[in-house]
Amino acid sequence: MTRKSRRLILIAACGAVLALALGLILSAMSGSIVFFRSPSEVAAQGVAPGTRFRLGGLVKDGSLQRGPDQTVDFAVTDTNATVQVQYRGLLPDLFREGQGVVAEGRLEPGGIFRADTVLAKHDESYMPREVADALKAQGRWQEGKGMVDKPAAAAPETKTAAGDKTLGQRSER
């Protein structure tokens, strides 16, 4: 056997070991890969029951219902479609109606999404691209401003220690 053929055999063996390692890594990761979908995609694509994915959008106003034993029902919308969500557990502090949310779980046969994890976004500047595009198309979203159809609540008028009127500002001492 020549030096060149030994080198080719060694390179082929290393390539086969690398391909095997890559195959094992990818097969191990396939169980933990979770895809993100908006409510419109869930409605349009007809996601099969039992499929695990992340559902993102806005918590629909008026849809939040709390039940016994920390059960919560709410709807996630991207203004084009809505998906009912059931969750059992503690919700994040920033979770509320009209705010962005990402829920991870499985779709049940009745079309209800049973979440095992709920994440609330810290502000509206982070929004899934699909949801932001849908809101922009309806004129409810502007870059840098977030939701624009909800008027900002007026800050209550208070008096500082010096007697000056301020609008919702704290006096620093």
N, C-alpha and C positions, 0 to 999 in steps of 0.2 A: 504494500500500500504506500502510495506516495504522500509526501508532506501535504500537497494540495488537497488530496481526497480526505485525509484525516482532518484538516482544517474545515472542510465543507461539512463533514459528519458532525464535528463539534458545534459548528454554527447551527446546523439543523436541529441538533439535540437541544441546544439552548433556546432556540425559537419554539420548539415543541413544549418545553417546560414553561416558557413565558405565556404561550397560548393557553395552556392548561390552567395556570395560575389566574390569568385574566378571566377565563370561563368560570372558575370557581368564585371569584370575587363578584362577577356580574350576577351569577345565580343566587348568591347570598344577599345581594342588594335588591333583587327583584321583589322580595317580600316586604321591604321597607320603603319602597318608592311609592309616594302618594301624589296623585295628580291634582291640580287646582282647577276648579270649574266654577263658572258663574251660574246663577239660576237660569239665565237664558240658554246656556249650553246644556244644562240638565234637561230642560224642556225640549230643546230642539234635537238633541242626540238620543233621547230615550235611554238614559243610563240604566243598565241592568240592575235589578235589586241585588243587594249584597255586595255591590262594588264599593270599595273603600276609596274615598277622595276627600279633598278639602273644598268646602263650599264657602265662597266669599261674596260679600256684598254689604248692604246696609240693613240694619234691623228696622223692619217696617214699623212705622208709627202706629200705635194702638194694638199691636199684636202680642205684646209681652204679657204672659199669664204665668203666675207663680202657683205651684201646687204644693201638696204635702211632701215631706221628705226631700227638700231641695230640688224638686222637679220643676223645670221651667220649659214652657212652650213659647216659641216666638217664630216669626217669619223673616226670612232673609230675601231681600229683593235687590234687583239692579234696575228697577223701574220698568223693565220690560216683562219680567217674569218673577214669580215668587215661589219659594220652597218653604214648607213648614218644617220646623226643626224642634226636636225634643231633646232635652239635655237634663241630666241628673248630676248635680254637684254644685260647687261654689262658682259663681260667675266672677270674672275679673272686676275690679273696682270701677274701671272706665266703661263697663258695658252699660249701654242705655239705648233707648229707641232713637233712631235717626243717625246713629253712629256706625262706623265701619266695623265689621266683624269677620273673622275667619273661623269656621267650625270644621273639625275633622271627625269623620265617622263613616257610617254606611247608610245607603239608601235602602229603605224597607219596601216590601211589595206594594204597600198602599200609597207610595209616593212620599212618605214622611222620612225625613233625614234624621237618623238617631246619632247624635253627636256624642263623642266621648271626650273631646277637648274643645274648648271655646276660647278664642283669643280676641281681645278687643284692641283695636288700633289706638295708639296714643294721640293721634290727631288725624285730621282729614287730608293732610298733605301726602300721606301714604295711602294709595288706593290701587287695587288691582287694575291693570290697564284696561281690561274689558269693561269693568264697572265704571271707571272714569270716562271712557269713551261713550258709554250709554248715557251717563249724566250730562256730558258735554253736548251730545246731540239733542237733548231735551232742554238745554239752556240752564240746567240746575247746577253746573259746575264750572268754575273758572280757575285757571292755573294760579296758584299762590293764594287763592281766597277760599277754596273749598266750596261748600254748599252755599249758594247765593239766594235761594228763595226763602230762607228762614231769616227773619229780621233779628238782629242782635238785641238781646234783652237789655233794657235800660238799667244801668247800675243805680242802686238806691242812693238817695241823697243822705249824707251823714254829716255830722259836725265833728271837727277835730277838737283837741284840747284847747286850741287857740280860738275856737268859735268860728273858724272859716268853714264854709260849705265846700264839700268835695263830692265827687261822684264816684262812689265805690272805692275810694283810695284809702289806704291805711295811713295813719300818721305814724311817723317814725320818731321814737324817743331815744 
